[in-house]
């Protein structure tokens, strides 16, 4: 297996992801990434010329209910147990300062 990922590549990926790794961990990551690339290379050896692409993993149909809006609770009922409220709205502490 030809090594395609090196420490420099891992350093670049870590920088982009804002991650830091010890030297030993970097080598393990290099090994893992190269094993993944080797697996992909092995898959590329398969002849898929007469195969149709798999779009769905199962033949199951969506059995969820239709998404139809309905009123389940009134605004007045929603505000009934609020610890702090205005006439029509919940009141919450300010969390963003200018």
N, C-alpha and C positions, 0 to 999 in steps of 0.2 A: 504494500500500500504506500503510495507516494504521499508524503506529508505536505499538506497544503496550508495548514494553519500553523503560525509560529507565535512566539511570545509577543512580538511586535503587534501582530494582528489582535491578540487578546488585549494588549495595552490600549489599542485604539478603540476597541469595542467597550472596554471598561471606562475609558474617558467619556465616550458618548453616552453611556448609561450612568455616569457618575458613580461608578463602583470602584472599590479598592480591593486588591487581592494580595495575599502573601505570595512569595516566589514559588513555594511548593504548590499552592492552590492554582497558580497560573499554569504550571506544567500539567496538572490534572485536567484543567479546562482545555488546554491544547490537545491532550490525548482524547478527551471526550468528543471535542468538535471534529477531530480527524476521524474518529470511529464513525460518527454520524455521516460525514462526507463519504466514507468508504461504503456505508450501507446504501447511500443514495446511488453511488457508482454501481453497486451490485444490482440495484433495481433497474438502472438504465440498461443493463445487459438483456433484460427481458424484451421479447418481440411482442409489441402491442399493436401491430398494424391492423389486425382484424378484430380488435376489441373495442366495444363502445364505451364511452366514458361513463363512470358511475356518478350520477347526479345526486341521488338520495341513498342513504345507507340502508333504508328499509322500504318496503312496499306499503307501509301504513299511510293512511290518509289523516289529515288534520281533523280531529274529532272535537276540537274546542268549540264552545258556543259562539254565536255571532256576537260581535262587539257592538252592542246597542246601548246608548246612553239612557240612564234612568236615575231618577232622584231617589236616593236611599236615606238621606238625612237632610233636614232643612238647615238653613244657616242659623236660625234661632236655636235649634237643638244643638248644633255643633258648638255654639258659643256658651251654652248653658253652664258647662262645668269649667270654663276657662278661668284660670286664676287672675289674669289681667286681660281686659278686653275694652275695645272702643264700642261705639254703637253697632258697627258692622264687621269689625275685624279683631283678630287676636293681636295682643300687644306683646312684643318680645324685646328683651334688652338689646341695645345697639352693640353690634360686634365689630363693625368696621368704622374706624376713625379716619378723618381726613387729614 
